[in-house]
Amino acid sequence: MNKYIHFFIFVLLGYITGASIFFTFLVAPAIFSHFETRLAAEITNVIFPIYFASGWILGLVIYTLIAVLSIKDKFIIKKLKWFIIMLSILIISFMALHKAILPIGQTLNSRYYFLIDKKKYEEAKQVKNKFSKLHILSSSINLTNITIEIFLLYSYFNYIYSRKEEENFE
């Protein structure tokens, strides 16, 4: 049974990593290169909340599965200490993106276009500057998340491989 849980954790890590790379480097650039900026922003305002939410929810699922594994293997937490620390950071950063940074960015973006529509260009420029700074923060966190996800995938693969060699993987 444990080998199926390990496999499922590995699949979830692969999914999170693949989705992050896909949305960050393919979907977002494609949307912004093919649509007018305002429409592209509206489209990403639909996609990115789902992407960010799935990151922290699947992180919690992985965390829970490791807790289930720890019932039988009391030393798994010690063996996966850095993995669990990095997974915790990943969950928290996805929550921050989803629950704090994204809503602030959406509000700033809406405010910007409201001011543009009202022809208040100076105020709009100030709001756009705030949005740009927030976007840099968001992008930095997202790139950090991708780095963490690659680390998690690699370290869990190494953990599974070392277990397979040690115990002939149950």
C-alpha positions in Angstrom: 0.0 0.0 0.0 2.8 2.4 0.9 4.3 2.2 -2.6 1.1 3.5 -4.1 1.1 6.4 -1.7 4.7 7.1 -2.6 3.8 6.9 -6.3 0.8 9.2 -5.8 3.0 11.8 -3.9 5.5 11.7 -6.8 2.7 12.1 -9.4 1.3 15.1 -7.4 4.7 16.7 -7.2 5.2 16.2 -10.9 1.8 17.7 -11.6 2.4 20.8 -9.4 5.8 21.3 -11.0 4.5 20.8 -14.6 1.5 23.0 -14.0 3.7 25.8 -12.6 6.1 25.7 -15.5 3.2 25.4 -18.0 1.2 28.4 -16.6 4.3 30.6 -16.0 6.3 30.0 -19.2 3.6 29.0 -21.7 0.1 30.1 -20.8 0.6 33.6 -19.4 3.1 34.7 -22.2 0.8 33.2 -24.9 -2.3 35.0 -23.5 -0.5 38.4 -23.3 1.1 38.0 -26.7 -2.2 37.1 -28.4 -4.7 39.4 -26.7 -5.0 43.0 -25.8 -3.5 43.7 -22.3 -6.9 44.4 -20.7 -8.5 41.2 -22.0 -5.3 39.2 -21.2 -5.5 40.4 -17.6 -9.1 39.4 -17.4 -8.3 35.9 -18.7 -5.4 35.4 -16.3 -7.6 36.6 -13.5 -9.7 33.5 -14.1 -6.8 31.1 -14.5 -4.3 32.1 -11.8 -6.6 31.9 -8.8 -7.2 28.2 -9.8 -3.5 27.7 -10.4 -2.5 29.2 -7.0 -5.3 27.4 -5.1 -4.4 24.1 -6.6 -0.8 24.6 -5.5 -1.5 25.0 -1.8 -4.4 22.4 -1.8 -2.2 19.7 -3.5 0.6 20.7 -1.1 -1.7 20.0 1.8 -2.7 16.6 0.2 1.0 15.7 -0.1 1.6 16.8 3.5 -1.4 14.6 4.6 -0.1 11.6 2.7 3.3 11.9 4.4 1.5 12.0 7.7 -0.3 8.8 6.8 3.0 7.2 5.9 4.4 8.3 9.2 1.9 6.1 11.0 3.8 3.1 9.8 7.3 4.6 9.4 8.1 6.7 12.4 11.3 7.9 10.9 9.9 9.3 7.6 9.6 12.8 9.1 13.3 12.7 10.1 14.3 11.4 6.7 12.2 14.0 4.9 12.9 16.9 7.2 14.1 19.3 4.4 11.4 18.1 2.1 8.7 18.8 4.7 10.2 22.3 5.5 10.3 23.2 1.8 6.8 21.8 1.2 5.6 24.0 4.1 7.2 27.0 2.5 5.6 26.1 -0.8 2.1 25.8 0.7 2.5 29.1 2.5 3.7 30.9 -0.5 0.9 29.5 -2.7 -1.6 30.6 -0.1 0.0 34.1 0.0 -0.2 34.3 -3.8 -3.8 33.1 -3.8 -5.3 34.8 -0.7 -3.3 38.1 -0.5 -1.1 39.1 -3.4 -3.5 38.1 -6.2 -6.6 39.9 -4.7 -4.5 43.1 -4.2 -3.2 42.8 -7.8 -6.8 42.3 -9.1 -7.9 45.4 -7.2 -5.1 47.5 -8.5 -5.7 46.3 -12.0 -9.4 47.1 -11.8 -8.6 50.5 -10.3 -6.1 51.2 -13.1 -8.6 50.5 -15.9 -11.3 52.4 -14.0 -9.0 55.5 -13.9 -8.1 55.0 -17.6 -11.8 54.9 -18.5 -12.3 58.1 -16.5 -9.3 59.6 -18.4 -7.4 60.2 -15.1 -4.1 59.3 -16.5 -1.8 60.6 -13.8 -3.6 58.6 -11.1 -3.7 55.6 -13.4 0.1 55.8 -13.8 0.6 55.7 -10.0 -1.7 52.7 -9.7 0.1 51.0 -12.6 3.4 51.6 -10.8 2.0 49.9 -7.6 0.7 47.0 -9.7 4.1 46.6 -11.4 5.9 46.4 -8.1 3.3 43.8 -6.8 3.7 41.9 -10.1 7.5 41.7 -9.6 6.9 40.3 -6.1 4.3 37.8 -7.3 6.6 36.7 -10.2 9.5 36.3 -7.8 7.5 34.2 -5.4 6.2 32.1 -8.3 9.8 31.5 -9.7 10.9 30.6 -6.2 8.0 28.2 -6.0 9.1 26.5 -9.2 12.6 26.1 -7.8 11.1 24.6 -4.6 8.9 22.3 -6.7 11.9 21.0 -8.7 13.8 20.5 -5.4 10.8 18.6 -3.9 10.5 16.4 -7.0 14.2 15.6 -7.1 14.5 15.0 -3.3 11.4 12.8 -3.2 12.7 10.8 -6.2 16.0 10.3 -4.4 14.1 9.3 -1.2 12.1 6.7 -3.1 15.1 5.4 -5.0 17.2 5.1 -1.7 14.3 3.3 0.0 14.0 0.9 -3.0 17.6 0.0 -2.7 17.5 -0.3 1.1 14.3 -2.3 1.5 13.7 -3.6 -2.1 10.7 -1.2 -1.9 8.3 -3.3 0.0 
